[in-house]
Amino acid sequence: MSKMYTLDFNECATKEISLSFEDRKFQTIVQEGIYQRNDGHYEKNNDAELPNNKELALSPLMKLKQRLKSDTQYRKNYVDFMQDNIKNGFPEKVPKEEV
């Protein structure tokens, strides 16, 4: 019975994920235009054209800003966490000429 079900509904049997056209395009850009430097950071080649996702990136930032304004305990925890990271030297300042 289970074999018959598998044969009738074989799309359920596969665990393979199909990629959309946009996903395949992005995957190609990443594979051909982005590399890892010796220091572990990633960098893109100048000719690798990435999509402008500024609006997509700003959305979670705006939600975070709103939550920090409205929830004082969350803001305190967030500030403490960030100060610990800074104290431990995890973040790096980006030079102005790279912004």
C-alpha positions as CSV (number, residue, x, y, z in Angstrom):
1,M,0.0,0.0,0.0
2,S,2.7,2.5,0.9
3,K,4.6,1.6,-2.3
4,M,1.4,2.4,-4.3
5,Y,1.0,5.7,-2.5
6,T,4.7,6.6,-3.2
7,L,4.2,5.8,-6.9
8,D,1.0,7.7,-7.2
9,F,2.3,10.8,-5.3
10,N,6.0,10.6,-6.2
11,E,6.4,14.4,-5.7
12,C,5.9,13.8,-2.0
13,A,8.6,11.1,-2.0
14,T,11.5,13.4,-3.0
15,K,13.2,15.6,-0.5
16,E,14.9,17.7,-3.2
17,I,14.2,21.4,-3.1
18,S,13.6,23.1,-6.4
19,L,15.0,26.7,-6.7
20,S,13.1,29.5,-8.3
21,F,14.6,31.4,-11.2
22,E,15.6,34.3,-8.9
23,D,17.2,31.8,-6.5
24,R,19.2,30.2,-9.3
25,K,20.3,33.6,-10.6
26,F,21.4,34.7,-7.1
27,Q,23.2,31.4,-6.6
28,T,25.2,32.0,-9.9
29,I,26.1,35.5,-8.8
30,V,27.4,34.3,-5.5
31,Q,29.3,31.4,-6.9
32,E,30.9,33.5,-9.6
33,G,31.2,36.9,-8.0
34,I,31.8,36.5,-4.3
35,Y,34.8,35.0,-2.6
36,Q,36.3,34.6,0.9
37,R,39.4,36.6,1.7
38,N,42.3,35.2,3.7
39,D,41.0,37.0,6.8
40,G,37.7,35.1,6.6
41,H,35.6,38.1,5.3
42,Y,33.6,37.9,2.1
43,E,34.1,40.3,-0.8
44,K,32.4,40.7,-4.1
45,N,34.1,41.2,-7.4
46,N,33.5,44.6,-8.9
47,D,31.7,43.1,-11.9
48,A,29.3,41.1,-9.7
49,E,26.0,42.9,-9.8
50,L,23.9,42.3,-6.7
51,P,20.3,43.4,-6.4
52,N,19.4,46.5,-4.4
53,N,17.8,45.2,-1.2
54,K,18.0,48.4,0.9
55,E,14.2,48.4,1.5
56,L,14.3,44.8,2.5
57,A,17.1,45.4,4.9
58,L,15.5,48.5,6.4
59,S,12.3,46.7,7.4
60,P,13.7,44.7,10.3
61,L,15.7,47.7,11.4
62,M,12.6,49.8,11.6
63,K,10.8,47.1,13.6
64,L,13.8,46.9,16.0
65,K,13.8,50.6,16.4
66,Q,10.1,50.6,17.3
67,R,10.5,47.8,19.8
68,L,13.5,49.5,21.4
69,K,11.3,52.6,21.8
70,S,8.4,50.8,23.3
71,D,10.0,48.1,25.5
72,T,12.4,49.5,28.1
73,Q,13.5,46.1,29.4
74,Y,14.2,44.9,25.8
75,R,16.2,48.1,25.2
76,K,18.3,47.6,28.4
77,N,19.1,44.0,27.4
78,Y,19.9,45.0,23.9
79,V,22.2,47.9,25.0
80,D,24.0,45.6,27.5
81,F,24.5,42.9,24.9
82,M,25.9,45.5,22.4
83,Q,28.2,47.0,25.0
84,D,29.5,43.5,25.8
85,N,30.2,42.9,22.1
86,I,32.0,46.3,21.8
87,K,34.0,45.7,24.9
88,N,35.1,42.3,23.6
89,G,36.2,43.8,20.3
90,F,33.8,41.9,18.0
91,P,32.4,44.8,15.8
92,E,34.8,46.7,13.5
93,K,34.3,50.3,12.4
94,V,33.9,50.6,8.6
95,P,36.2,53.3,7.2
96,K,34.3,56.3,5.8
97,E,35.7,55.7,2.3
98,E,34.2,52.2,2.3
99,V,30.7,53.4,3.1
